[in-house]
Amino acid sequence: MPSPSAMRRQPGSCTRRSVSCRRTAFETIDKPVMRPLPARRYELADWKHAKVNIDYCVCYDDRLYSVPYTLVGARVEIRATASVVELFHDSVRVASHARSYGRKGSAVIVDEHRPRAHRDYGKWPPERVVAWAETIGPNVGELARAVMRHRTHPETGYRTCLGVIRLADKYGRERVDAACARALRIGSPTAKSVTAILRNGLDRAPLVEPPPRGALQQLAVARADGTYANALARLAKVAVLVLDDFLLAPMTDVERRDLLEVLEDRYDRSSTVITSQIPTKSWHQAIGEASIADAICDRVVHNAHLVTLRGGSMRKKKAVAPEVTETKT
């Protein structure tokens, strides 16, 4: 049993029995050969293999990163850290990007990686993708054109087009063409919308010209089509949105929540005009569901120009008096 005095010795102190202690060994043997710590903190890296798509991009964490277009079809290695995404081909780094944390599906494109001219697209110019889509059906080709028309770099739409084309293997060409026609009609030319239409069998429903709908009716239809998020985004971009005859009929719980989503997306960004026969002081009660009504009124009533119209109906004033014809008997 060691003595109490030995137990109280401080770490690193030498004992009578030992010629040297651990501290002395460290200072004489280890410390002289130690090197300073690196200037940069070590970063953990995630390595993956990928194949370069025809849009000369690879996908990592649901975002696209470009490589030189000459590597289309090649196998590359991805090294990703919290701040950078590097791509290697045959152990040579061919691209380096700041890691993107934007929306899923977004692309990080370096202009030097793009073809210098249209002829340099090689085997995959945009016209070839459209022509391939048209072999499925004319509406599929039109959807492919719409996809690439709305992209800064048309090549970033190739994946969407190929995703729609592949649906023909599962659902058949006629159904995919009909689904694309419906997706174009509702203004949502995306692979996700086409897939939702096919999954819900809406491609078999008659495609008729829809009657004009209000914003909330559009959202109800979009929810059924699986295009709710796209419909919200379209309403958010409208420069001036008019909600006519507001609260003319009682609102359902779904309509209340849809209206709150629309107003939240447009608040302090775009103009919204609301016409109603009900005074604004009664809107809270008419909307119903106190918590949602508070949120809606907070985004409308307190940051608006109120115009109160008085007098009789303009329709009544402009109405043409009926002609009275007298007949003699």
Secondary structure, DSSP 8 states (H G I E B T S, - for coil): ---HHHHT--TT---SS-SS-HHHHIIIIIGGG-----SS-----EEEEEE--TTSEEEETTEEEE--GGGTT-EEEEEE-SSEEEEEETTEEEEEEE---SSTT-EE--GGGS-SSGGGGTT--HHHHHHHHHTT-HHHHHHHHHHHHT-SSGGGGHHHHHHHHHHHHHH-HHHHHHHHHHHHHTT--SHHHHHHHHHTTGGGS---------HHHHHHHHHHHT-HHHHHHHHHH-SEEEETTTTSS---HHHHHHHHHHHHHHTTTSEEEE--SS-GGGHHHHH-SHHHHHHHHHHHGGGS------SS-HHHHH-----------
